[in-house]
């Protein structure tokens, strides 16, 4: 399992950069024997959620719960 972050700067969004990055990452993973790819993104993101679901064909598979605790 490997972790890395991907982001496209705002001025370059909707120009195919994210699609090219993800397509290359998926091809690399496939060539190296990966069976699946999973990723995390903020559920309320107006750009990344549609990108992954509609453009890249990913589906939601889990719910991550988080609770902020009071820090002294």
Buried (B, 14 or more C-beta within 10 A) or exposed (E): EEEEEEEBEEEEEEEEEBBEEBEEBBEEBEEEEEEEEEBEEEEEEEBBBEBBEEEBEBEEEEEEEEEEEEEE
